[in-house]
Amino acid sequence: MSIQPEGEDLKKAVKWVSEERKFNPEKKLKQLVEEAGLKFNLSPKRQEFLSRFIAENLEP
């Protein structure tokens, strides 16, 4: 397990969700956020932030 700078996990999660949405547009945002939470070891609070951030900034 590597140690990342504060916030790096969220940056990677946002990038990952953005890429996943391009290649799997049929996946729901909630499902992608849950997958990102597991993949990047996000706390529930950070998952909530990720969901809000994506909805506000990346939704068409």
CHARMM-style PDB file with segment names, atoms N, HN, CA, C and O in Angstrom:
ATOM      1  N   MET     1       0.843  -1.172   0.000  1.00  0.00      PROA
ATOM      2  CA  MET     1       0.000   0.000   0.000  1.00  0.00      PROA
ATOM      3  C   MET     1       0.890   1.238   0.000  1.00  0.00      PROA
ATOM      4  O   MET     1       1.854   1.329   0.760  1.00  0.00      PROA
ATOM      5  N   SER     2       0.545   2.194  -0.874  1.00  0.00      PROA
ATOM      6  HN  SER     2      -0.238   2.120  -1.492  1.00  0.00      PROA
ATOM      7  CA  SER     2       1.360   3.396  -0.949  1.00  0.00      PROA
ATOM      8  C   SER     2       0.670   4.548  -0.230  1.00  0.00      PROA
ATOM      9  O   SER     2      -0.553   4.579  -0.093  1.00  0.00      PROA
ATOM     10  N   ILE     3       1.472   5.473   0.216  1.00  0.00      PROA
ATOM     11  HN  ILE     3       2.465   5.447   0.105  1.00  0.00      PROA
ATOM     12  CA  ILE     3       0.948   6.655   0.883  1.00  0.00      PROA
ATOM     13  C   ILE     3       0.860   7.764  -0.167  1.00  0.00      PROA
ATOM     14  O   ILE     3       1.827   8.055  -0.872  1.00  0.00      PROA
ATOM     15  N   GLN     4      -0.341   8.384  -0.254  1.00  0.00      PROA
ATOM     16  HN  GLN     4      -1.126   8.148   0.318  1.00  0.00      PROA
ATOM     17  CA  GLN     4      -0.566   9.425  -1.233  1.00  0.00      PROA
ATOM     18  C   GLN     4      -0.761  10.763  -0.526  1.00  0.00      PROA
ATOM     19  O   GLN     4      -1.214  10.812   0.618  1.00  0.00      PROA
ATOM     20  N   PRO     5      -0.413  11.847  -1.220  1.00  0.00      PROA
ATOM     21  CA  PRO     5      -0.687  13.163  -0.643  1.00  0.00      PROA
ATOM     22  C   PRO     5      -2.186  13.347  -0.429  1.00  0.00      PROA
ATOM     23  O   PRO     5      -2.991  12.746  -1.139  1.00  0.00      PROA
ATOM     24  N   GLU     6      -2.563  14.167   0.535  1.00  0.00      PROA
ATOM     25  HN  GLU     6      -1.908  14.656   1.112  1.00  0.00      PROA
ATOM     26  CA  GLU     6      -3.971  14.438   0.842  1.00  0.00      PROA
ATOM     27  C   GLU     6      -4.703  14.906  -0.408  1.00  0.00      PROA
ATOM     28  O   GLU     6      -4.258  15.829  -1.090  1.00  0.00      PROA
ATOM     29  N   GLY     7      -5.816  14.270  -0.698  1.00  0.00      PROA
ATOM     30  HN  GLY     7      -6.177  13.520  -0.144  1.00  0.00      PROA
ATOM     31  CA  GLY     7      -6.633  14.658  -1.839  1.00  0.00      PROA
ATOM     32  C   GLY     7      -6.288  13.945  -3.133  1.00  0.00      PROA
ATOM     33  O   GLY     7      -7.058  14.005  -4.092  1.00  0.00      PROA
ATOM     34  N   GLU     8      -5.165  13.282  -3.181  1.00  0.00      PROA
ATOM     35  HN  GLU     8      -4.539  13.233  -2.402  1.00  0.00      PROA
ATOM     36  CA  GLU     8      -4.753  12.594  -4.402  1.00  0.00      PROA
ATOM     37  C   GLU     8      -5.738  11.474  -4.759  1.00  0.00      PROA
ATOM     38  O   GLU     8      -5.992  11.217  -5.936  1.00  0.00      PROA
ATOM     39  N   ASP     9      -6.286  10.817  -3.743  1.00  0.00      PROA
ATOM     40  HN  ASP     9      -6.080  11.026  -2.787  1.00  0.00      PROA
ATOM     41  CA  ASP     9      -7.260   9.758  -3.992  1.00  0.00      PROA
ATOM     42  C   ASP     9      -8.503  10.302  -4.694  1.00  0.00      PROA
ATOM     43  O   ASP     9      -9.045   9.654  -5.589  1.00  0.00      PROA
ATOM     44  N   LEU    10      -8.950  11.482  -4.295  1.00  0.00      PROA
ATOM     45  HN  LEU    10      -8.509  12.009  -3.569  1.00  0.00      PROA
ATOM     46  CA  LEU    10     -10.119  12.084  -4.943  1.00  0.00      PROA
ATOM     47  C   LEU    10      -9.810  12.504  -6.374  1.00  0.00      PROA
ATOM     48  O   LEU    10     -10.648  12.338  -7.260  1.00  0.00      PROA
ATOM     49  N   LYS    11      -8.636  13.039  -6.606  1.00  0.00      PROA
ATOM     50  HN  LYS    11      -7.955  13.174  -5.886  1.00  0.00      PROA
ATOM     51  CA  LYS    11      -8.256  13.429  -7.967  1.00  0.00      PROA
ATOM     52  C   LYS    11      -8.264  12.212  -8.881  1.00  0.00      PROA
ATOM     53  O   LYS    11      -8.791  12.259  -9.992  1.00  0.00      PROA
ATOM     54  N   LYS    12      -7.681  11.134  -8.405  1.00  0.00      PROA
ATOM     55  HN  LYS    12      -7.252  11.096  -7.502  1.00  0.00      PROA
ATOM     56  CA  LYS    12      -7.643   9.913  -9.201  1.00  0.00      PROA
ATOM     57  C   LYS    12      -9.040   9.350  -9.417  1.00  0.00      PROA
ATOM     58  O   LYS    12      -9.351   8.841 -10.495  1.00  0.00      PROA
ATOM     59  N   ALA    13      -9.880   9.441  -8.394  1.00  0.00      PROA
ATOM     60  HN  ALA    13      -9.628   9.854  -7.519  1.00  0.00      PROA
ATOM     61  CA  ALA    13     -11.247   8.932  -8.505  1.00  0.00      PROA
ATOM     62  C   ALA    13     -12.052   9.737  -9.520  1.00  0.00      PROA
ATOM     63  O   ALA    13     -12.794   9.162 -10.316  1.00  0.00      PROA
ATOM     64  N   VAL    14     -11.913  11.060  -9.502  1.00  0.00      PROA
ATOM     65  HN  VAL    14     -11.310  11.528  -8.855  1.00  0.00      PROA
ATOM     66  CA  VAL    14     -12.622  11.902 -10.471  1.00  0.00      PROA
ATOM     67  C   VAL    14     -12.180  11.551 -11.888  1.00  0.00      PROA
ATOM     68  O   VAL    14     -13.010  11.401 -12.785  1.00  0.00      PROA
ATOM     69  N   LYS    15     -10.890  11.423 -12.081  1.00  0.00      PROA
ATOM     70  HN  LYS    15     -10.215  11.545 -11.353  1.00  0.00      PROA
ATOM     71  CA  LYS    15     -10.367  11.077 -13.407  1.00  0.00      PROA
ATOM     72  C   LYS    15     -10.878   9.707 -13.843  1.00  0.00      PROA
ATOM     73  O   LYS    15     -11.277   9.527 -14.993  1.00  0.00      PROA
ATOM     74  N   TRP    16     -10.865   8.748 -12.931  1.00  0.00      PROA
ATOM     75  HN  TRP    16     -10.541   8.893 -11.997  1.00  0.00      PROA
ATOM     76  CA  TRP    16     -11.309   7.394 -13.251  1.00  0.00      PROA
ATOM     77  C   TRP    16     -12.793   7.384 -13.628  1.00  0.00      PROA
ATOM     78  O   TRP    16     -13.174   6.781 -14.631  1.00  0.00      PROA
ATOM     79  N   VAL    17     -13.634   8.056 -12.821  1.00  0.00      PROA
ATOM     80  HN  VAL    17     -13.324   8.546 -12.006  1.00  0.00      PROA
ATOM     81  CA  VAL    17     -15.068   8.097 -13.109  1.00  0.00      PROA
ATOM     82  C   VAL    17     -15.315   8.762 -14.459  1.00  0.00      PROA
ATOM     83  O   VAL    17     -16.144   8.295 -15.240  1.00  0.00      PROA
ATOM     84  N   SER    18     -14.607   9.839 -14.734  1.00  0.00      PROA
ATOM     85  HN  SER    18     -13.933  10.218 -14.099  1.00  0.00      PROA
ATOM     86  CA  SER    18     -14.755  10.538 -16.010  1.00  0.00      PROA
ATOM     87  C   SER    18     -14.435   9.615 -17.187  1.00  0.00      PROA
ATOM     88  O   SER    18     -15.170   9.578 -18.174  1.00  0.00      PROA
ATOM     89  N   GLU    19     -13.340   8.875 -17.074  1.00  0.00      PROA
ATOM     90  HN  GLU    19     -12.743   8.904 -16.272  1.00  0.00      PROA
ATOM     91  CA  GLU    19     -12.957   7.939 -18.133  1.00  0.00      PROA
ATOM     92  C   GLU    19     -13.967   6.795 -18.263  1.00  0.00      PROA
ATOM     93  O   GLU    19     -14.340   6.412 -19.372  1.00  0.00      PROA
ATOM     94  N   GLU    20     -14.399   6.261 -17.140  1.00  0.00      PROA
ATOM     95  HN  GLU    20     -14.096   6.572 -16.239  1.00  0.00      PROA
ATOM     96  CA  GLU    20     -15.373   5.169 -17.164  1.00  0.00      PROA
ATOM     97  C   GLU    20     -16.676   5.596 -17.833  1.00  0.00      PROA
ATOM     98  O   GLU    20     -17.295   4.804 -18.544  1.00  0.00      PROA
ATOM     99  N   ARG    21     -17.090   6.830 -17.613  1.00  0.00      PROA
ATOM    100  HN  ARG    21     -16.587   7.473 -17.036  1.00  0.00      PROA
ATOM    101  CA  ARG    21     -18.331   7.317 -18.205  1.00  0.00      PROA
ATOM    102  C   ARG    21     -18.216   7.402 -19.716  1.00  0.00      PROA
ATOM    103  O   ARG    21     -19.212   7.230 -20.418  1.00  0.00      PROA
ATOM    104  N   LYS    22     -17.014   7.666 -20.234  1.00  0.00      PROA
ATOM    105  HN  LYS    22     -16.205   7.805 -19.664  1.00  0.00      PROA
ATOM    106  CA  LYS    22     -16.808   7.703 -21.688  1.00  0.00      PROA
ATOM    107  C   LYS    22     -16.963   6.313 -22.291  1.00  0.00      PROA
ATOM    108  O   LYS    22     -17.580   6.146 -23.343  1.00  0.00      PROA
ATOM    109  N   PHE    23     -16.399   5.323 -21.619  1.00  0.00      PROA
ATOM    110  HN  PHE    23     -15.897   5.458 -20.764  1.00  0.00      PROA
ATOM    111  CA  PHE    23     -16.372   3.970 -22.167  1.00  0.00      PROA
ATOM    112  C   PHE    23     -17.569   3.122 -21.755  1.00  0.00      PROA
ATOM    113  O   PHE    23     -17.873   2.129 -22.415  1.00  0.00      PROA
ATOM    114  N   ASN    24     -18.250   3.494 -20.683  1.00  0.00      PROA
ATOM    115  HN  ASN    24     -18.003   4.302 -20.147  1.00  0.00      PROA
ATOM    116  CA  ASN    24     -19.421   2.758 -20.194  1.00  0.00      PROA
ATOM    117  C   ASN    24     -20.544   3.741 -19.863  1.00  0.00      PROA
ATOM    118  O   ASN    24     -20.911   3.886 -18.697  1.00  0.00      PROA
ATOM    119  N   PRO    25     -21.093   4.417 -20.875  1.00  0.00      PROA
ATOM    120  CA  PRO    25     -22.108   5.437 -20.597  1.00  0.00      PROA
ATOM    121  C   PRO    25     -23.393   4.880 -19.987  1.00  0.00      PROA
ATOM    122  O   PRO    25     -24.192   5.631 -19.427  1.00  0.00      PROA
ATOM    123  N   GLU    26     -23.589   3.584 -20.093  1.00  0.00      PROA
ATOM    124  HN  GLU    26     -22.940   2.974 -20.548  1.00  0.00      PROA
ATOM    125  CA  GLU    26     -24.797   2.972 -19.533  1.00  0.00      PROA
ATOM    126  C   GLU    26     -24.742   2.826 -18.019  1.00  0.00      PROA
ATOM    127  O   GLU    26     -25.775   2.631 -17.378  1.00  0.00      PROA
ATOM    128  N   LYS    27     -23.551   2.918 -17.442  1.00  0.00      PROA
ATOM    129  HN  LYS    27     -22.711   3.077 -17.963  1.00  0.00      PROA
ATOM    130  CA  LYS    27     -23.420   2.790 -15.988  1.00  0.00      PROA
ATOM    131  C   LYS    27     -23.956   4.037 -15.297  1.00  0.00      PROA
ATOM    132  O   LYS    27     -23.714   5.157 -15.746  1.00  0.00      PROA
ATOM    133  N   LYS    28     -24.670   3.840 -14.225  1.00  0.00      PROA
ATOM    134  HN  LYS    28     -24.866   2.930 -13.860  1.00  0.00      PROA
ATOM    135  CA  LYS    28     -25.221   4.939 -13.435  1.00  0.00      PROA
ATOM    136  C   LYS    28     -24.118   5.584 -12.598  1.00  0.00      PROA
ATOM    137  O   LYS    28     -23.145   4.931 -12.219  1.00  0.00      PROA
ATOM    138  N   LEU    29     -24.284   6.865 -12.320  1.00  0.00      PROA
ATOM    139  HN  LEU    29     -25.073   7.396 -12.628  1.00  0.00      PROA
ATOM    140  CA  LEU    29     -23.309   7.606 -11.524  1.00  0.00      PROA
ATOM    141  C   LEU    29     -23.108   6.960 -10.155  1.00  0.00      PROA
ATOM    142  O   LEU    29     -21.980   6.828  -9.679  1.00  0.00      PROA
ATOM    143  N   LYS    30     -24.204   6.564  -9.533  1.00  0.00      PROA
ATOM    144  HN  LYS    30     -25.120   6.671  -9.919  1.00  0.00      PROA
ATOM    145  CA  LYS    30     -24.110   5.949  -8.201  1.00  0.00      PROA
ATOM    146  C   LYS    30     -23.225   4.701  -8.235  1.00  0.00      PROA
ATOM    147  O   LYS    30     -22.407   4.496  -7.338  1.00  0.00      PROA
ATOM    148  N   GLN    31     -23.387   3.874  -9.258  1.00  0.00      PROA
ATOM    149  HN  GLN    31     -24.052   4.040  -9.987  1.00  0.00      PROA
ATOM    150  CA  GLN    31     -22.587   2.654  -9.384  1.00  0.00      PROA
ATOM    151  C   GLN    31     -21.105   3.004  -9.568  1.00  0.00      PROA
ATOM    152  O   GLN    31     -20.236   2.381  -8.959  1.00  0.00      PROA
ATOM    153  N   LEU    32     -20.827   3.994 -10.402  1.00  0.00      PROA
ATOM    154  HN  LEU    32     -21.533   4.500 -10.896  1.00  0.00      PROA
ATOM    155  CA  LEU    32     -19.438   4.393 -10.632  1.00  0.00      PROA
ATOM    156  C   LEU    32     -18.790   4.957  -9.369  1.00  0.00      PROA
ATOM    157  O   LEU    32     -17.621   4.690  -9.091  1.00  0.00      PROA
ATOM    158  N   VAL    33     -19.551   5.731  -8.615  1.00  0.00      PROA
ATOM    159  HN  VAL    33     -20.501   5.948  -8.841  1.00  0.00      PROA
ATOM    160  CA  VAL    33     -19.019   6.307  -7.378  1.00  0.00      PROA
ATOM    161  C   VAL    33     -18.718   5.193  -6.376  1.00  0.00      PROA
ATOM    162  O   VAL    33     -17.694   5.231  -5.693  1.00  0.00      PROA
ATOM    163  N   GLU    34     -19.600   4.211  -6.289  1.00  0.00      PROA
ATOM    164  HN  GLU    34     -20.431   4.180  -6.844  1.00  0.00      PROA
ATOM    165  CA  GLU    34     -19.355   3.081  -5.381  1.00  0.00      PROA
ATOM    166  C   GLU    34     -18.113   2.303  -5.798  1.00  0.00      PROA
ATOM    167  O   GLU    34     -17.305   1.918  -4.953  1.00  0.00      PROA
ATOM    168  N   GLU    35     -17.958   2.071  -7.105  1.00  0.00      PROA
ATOM    169  HN  GLU    35     -18.614   2.384  -7.792  1.00  0.00      PROA
ATOM    170  CA  GLU    35     -16.770   1.365  -7.600  1.00  0.00      PROA
ATOM    171  C   GLU    35     -15.505   2.176  -7.319  1.00  0.00      PROA
ATOM    172  O   GLU    35     -14.485   1.621  -6.910  1.00  0.00      PROA
ATOM    173  N   ALA    36     -15.574   3.486  -7.538  1.00  0.00      PROA
ATOM    174  HN  ALA    36     -16.403   3.937  -7.870  1.00  0.00      PROA
ATOM    175  CA  ALA    36     -14.419   4.354  -7.272  1.00  0.00      PROA
ATOM    176  C   ALA    36     -14.081   4.329  -5.786  1.00  0.00      PROA
ATOM    177  O   ALA    36     -12.909   4.344  -5.410  1.00  0.00      PROA
ATOM    178  N   GLY    37     -15.112   4.292  -4.943  1.00  0.00      PROA
ATOM    179  HN  GLY    37     -16.064   4.280  -5.248  1.00  0.00      PROA
ATOM    180  CA  GLY    37     -14.882   4.239  -3.499  1.00  0.00      PROA
ATOM    181  C   GLY    37     -14.081   3.020  -3.099  1.00  0.00      PROA
ATOM    182  O   GLY    37     -13.182   3.097  -2.261  1.00  0.00      PROA
ATOM    183  N   LEU    38     -14.413   1.896  -3.705  1.00  0.00      PROA
ATOM    184  HN  LEU    38     -15.143   1.834  -4.386  1.00  0.00      PROA
ATOM    185  CA  LEU    38     -13.667   0.669  -3.409  1.00  0.00      PROA
ATOM    186  C   LEU    38     -12.270   0.706  -4.016  1.00  0.00      PROA
ATOM    187  O   LEU    38     -11.290   0.352  -3.362  1.00  0.00      PROA
ATOM    188  N   LYS    39     -12.190   1.135  -5.261  1.00  0.00      PROA
ATOM    189  HN  LYS    39     -12.986   1.423  -5.792  1.00  0.00      PROA
ATOM    190  CA  LYS    39     -10.910   1.142  -5.978  1.00  0.00      PROA
ATOM    191  C   LYS    39      -9.884   2.081  -5.338  1.00  0.00      PROA
ATOM    192  O   LYS    39      -8.696   1.767  -5.275  1.00  0.00      PROA
ATOM    193  N   PHE    40     -10.363   3.248  -4.861  1.00  0.00      PROA
ATOM    194  HN  PHE    40     -11.329   3.504  -4.912  1.00  0.00      PROA
ATOM    195  CA  PHE    40      -9.448   4.250  -4.317  1.00  0.00      PROA
ATOM    196  C   PHE    40      -9.548   4.378  -2.805  1.00  0.00      PROA
ATOM    197  O   PHE    40      -9.012   5.322  -2.223  1.00  0.00      PROA
ATOM    198  N   ASN    41     -10.232   3.433  -2.166  1.00  0.00      PROA
ATOM    199  HN  ASN    41     -10.667   2.667  -2.638  1.00  0.00      PROA
ATOM    200  CA  ASN    41     -10.338   3.366  -0.709  1.00  0.00      PROA
ATOM    201  C   ASN    41     -10.854   4.686  -0.118  1.00  0.00      PROA
ATOM    202  O   ASN    41     -10.261   5.246   0.804  1.00  0.00      PROA
ATOM    203  N   LEU    42     -11.972   5.166  -0.674  1.00  0.00      PROA
ATOM    204  HN  LEU    42     -12.454   4.711  -1.423  1.00  0.00      PROA
ATOM    205  CA  LEU    42     -12.554   6.424  -0.215  1.00  0.00      PROA
ATOM    206  C   LEU    42     -13.486   6.174   0.963  1.00  0.00      PROA
ATOM    207  O   LEU    42     -14.189   5.165   1.011  1.00  0.00      PROA
ATOM    208  N   SER    43     -13.483   7.089   1.892  1.00  0.00      PROA
ATOM    209  HN  SER    43     -12.912   7.909   1.853  1.00  0.00      PROA
ATOM    210  CA  SER    43     -14.421   7.031   3.017  1.00  0.00      PROA
ATOM    211  C   SER    43     -15.815   7.381   2.487  1.00  0.00      PROA
ATOM    212  O   SER    43     -15.938   7.952   1.404  1.00  0.00      PROA
ATOM    213  N   PRO    44     -16.855   7.044   3.238  1.00  0.00      PROA
ATOM    214  CA  PRO    44     -18.213   7.422   2.807  1.00  0.00      PROA
ATOM    215  C   PRO    44     -18.355   8.930   2.575  1.00  0.00      PROA
ATOM    216  O   PRO    44     -19.051   9.358   1.655  1.00  0.00      PROA
ATOM    217  N   LYS    45     -17.698   9.721   3.406  1.00  0.00      PROA
ATOM    218  HN  LYS    45     -17.132   9.373   4.153  1.00  0.00      PROA
ATOM    219  CA  LYS    45     -17.749  11.175   3.255  1.00  0.00      PROA
ATOM    220  C   LYS    45     -17.113  11.610   1.933  1.00  0.00      PROA
ATOM    221  O   LYS    45     -17.635  12.488   1.247  1.00  0.00      PROA
ATOM    222  N   ARG    46     -16.004  11.001   1.587  1.00  0.00      PROA
ATOM    223  HN  ARG    46     -15.579  10.288   2.144  1.00  0.00      PROA
ATOM    224  CA  ARG    46     -15.330  11.336   0.323  1.00  0.00      PROA
ATOM    225  C   ARG    46     -16.135  10.830  -0.876  1.00  0.00      PROA
ATOM    226  O   ARG    46     -16.150  11.472  -1.927  1.00  0.00      PROA
ATOM    227  N   GLN    47     -16.797   9.691  -0.726  1.00  0.00      PROA
ATOM    228  HN  GLN    47     -16.784   9.170   0.127  1.00  0.00      PROA
ATOM    229  CA  GLN    47     -17.658   9.199  -1.802  1.00  0.00      PROA
ATOM    230  C   GLN    47     -18.807  10.176  -2.040  1.00  0.00      PROA
ATOM    231  O   GLN    47     -19.170  10.449  -3.184  1.00  0.00      PROA
ATOM    232  N   GLU    48     -19.367  10.692  -0.971  1.00  0.00      PROA
ATOM    233  HN  GLU    48     -19.071  10.471  -0.042  1.00  0.00      PROA
ATOM    234  CA  GLU    48     -20.455  11.667  -1.086  1.00  0.00      PROA
ATOM    235  C   GLU    48     -19.961  12.921  -1.801  1.00  0.00      PROA
ATOM    236  O   GLU    48     -20.642  13.456  -2.676  1.00  0.00      PROA
ATOM    237  N   PHE    49     -18.772  13.385  -1.423  1.00  0.00      PROA
ATOM    238  HN  PHE    49     -18.218  12.950  -0.712  1.00  0.00      PROA
ATOM    239  CA  PHE    49     -18.191  14.543  -2.081  1.00  0.00      PROA
ATOM    240  C   PHE    49     -17.980  14.261  -3.567  1.00  0.00      PROA
ATOM    241  O   PHE    49     -18.303  15.097  -4.412  1.00  0.00      PROA
ATOM    242  N   LEU    50     -17.445  13.099  -3.883  1.00  0.00      PROA
ATOM    243  HN  LEU    50     -17.183  12.420  -3.198  1.00  0.00      PROA
ATOM    244  CA  LEU    50     -17.196  12.710  -5.268  1.00  0.00      PROA
ATOM    245  C   LEU    50     -18.493  12.729  -6.070  1.00  0.00      PROA
ATOM    246  O   LEU    50     -18.530  13.253  -7.184  1.00  0.00      PROA
ATOM    247  N   SER    51     -19.534  12.171  -5.519  1.00  0.00      PROA
ATOM    248  HN  SER    51     -19.505  11.745  -4.615  1.00  0.00      PROA
ATOM    249  CA  SER    51     -20.824  12.130  -6.194  1.00  0.00      PROA
ATOM    250  C   SER    51     -21.344  13.542  -6.473  1.00  0.00      PROA
ATOM    251  O   SER    51     -21.793  13.833  -7.582  1.00  0.00      PROA
ATOM    252  N   ARG    52     -21.282  14.411  -5.469  1.00  0.00      PROA
ATOM    253  HN  ARG    52     -20.917  14.174  -4.569  1.00  0.00      PROA
ATOM    254  CA  ARG    52     -21.741  15.794  -5.648  1.00  0.00      PROA
ATOM    255  C   ARG    52     -20.881  16.537  -6.669  1.00  0.00      PROA
ATOM    256  O   ARG    52     -21.399  17.257  -7.522  1.00  0.00      PROA
ATOM    257  N   PHE    53     -19.574  16.356  -6.573  1.00  0.00      PROA
ATOM    258  HN  PHE    53     -19.153  15.771  -5.880  1.00  0.00      PROA
ATOM    259  CA  PHE    53     -18.650  17.045  -7.477  1.00  0.00      PROA
ATOM    260  C   PHE    53     -18.924  16.658  -8.921  1.00  0.00      PROA
ATOM    261  O   PHE    53     -18.992  17.519  -9.798  1.00  0.00      PROA
ATOM    262  N   ILE    54     -19.080  15.383  -9.165  1.00  0.00      PROA
ATOM    263  HN  ILE    54     -19.025  14.683  -8.453  1.00  0.00      PROA
ATOM    264  CA  ILE    54     -19.319  14.914 -10.531  1.00  0.00      PROA
ATOM    265  C   ILE    54     -20.670  15.398 -11.042  1.00  0.00      PROA
ATOM    266  O   ILE    54     -20.782  15.851 -12.182  1.00  0.00      PROA
ATOM    267  N   ALA    55     -21.688  15.302 -10.206  1.00  0.00      PROA
ATOM    268  HN  ALA    55     -21.597  14.934  -9.280  1.00  0.00      PROA
ATOM    269  CA  ALA    55     -23.023  15.758 -10.611  1.00  0.00      PROA
ATOM    270  C   ALA    55     -23.025  17.255 -10.959  1.00  0.00      PROA
ATOM    271  O   ALA    55     -23.690  17.677 -11.904  1.00  0.00      PROA
ATOM    272  N   GLU    56     -22.283  18.038 -10.195  1.00  0.00      PROA
ATOM    273  HN  GLU    56     -21.743  17.694  -9.427  1.00  0.00      PROA
ATOM    274  CA  GLU    56     -22.264  19.479 -10.408  1.00  0.00      PROA
ATOM    275  C   GLU    56     -21.330  19.921 -11.536  1.00  0.00      PROA
ATOM    276  O   GLU    56     -21.569  20.940 -12.183  1.00  0.00      PROA
ATOM    277  N   ASN    57     -20.268  19.151 -11.766  1.00  0.00      PROA
ATOM    278  HN  ASN    57     -20.073  18.323 -11.240  1.00  0.00      PROA
ATOM    279  CA  ASN    57     -19.239  19.610 -12.707  1.00  0.00      PROA
ATOM    280  C   ASN    57     -19.103  18.789 -13.978  1.00  0.00      PROA
ATOM    281  O   ASN    57     -18.636  19.311 -14.990  1.00  0.00      PROA
ATOM    282  N   LEU    58     -19.489  17.540 -13.957  1.00  0.00      PROA
ATOM    283  HN  LEU    58     -19.869  17.116 -13.135  1.00  0.00      PROA
ATOM    284  CA  LEU    58     -19.262  16.696 -15.126  1.00  0.00      PROA
ATOM    285  C   LEU    58     -20.532  16.188 -15.791  1.00  0.00      PROA
ATOM    286  O   LEU    58     -20.469  15.569 -16.854  1.00  0.00      PROA
ATOM    287  N   GLU    59     -21.683  16.443 -15.178  1.00  0.00      PROA
ATOM    288  HN  GLU    59     -21.733  16.945 -14.315  1.00  0.00      PROA
ATOM    289  CA  GLU    59     -22.944  15.999 -15.781  1.00  0.00      PROA
ATOM    290  C   GLU    59     -23.205  16.841 -17.025  1.00  0.00      PROA
ATOM    291  O   GLU    59     -22.950  18.045 -17.022  1.00  0.00      PROA
ATOM    292  N   PRO    60     -23.713  16.217 -18.093  1.00  0.00      PROA
ATOM    293  CA  PRO    60     -24.025  16.980 -19.321  1.00  0.00      PROA
ATOM    294  C   PRO    60     -25.186  17.930 -19.132  1.00  0.00      PROA
ATOM    295  OT1 PRO    60     -25.564  18.635 -20.067  1.00  0.00      PROA
TER     296      PRO     60
END
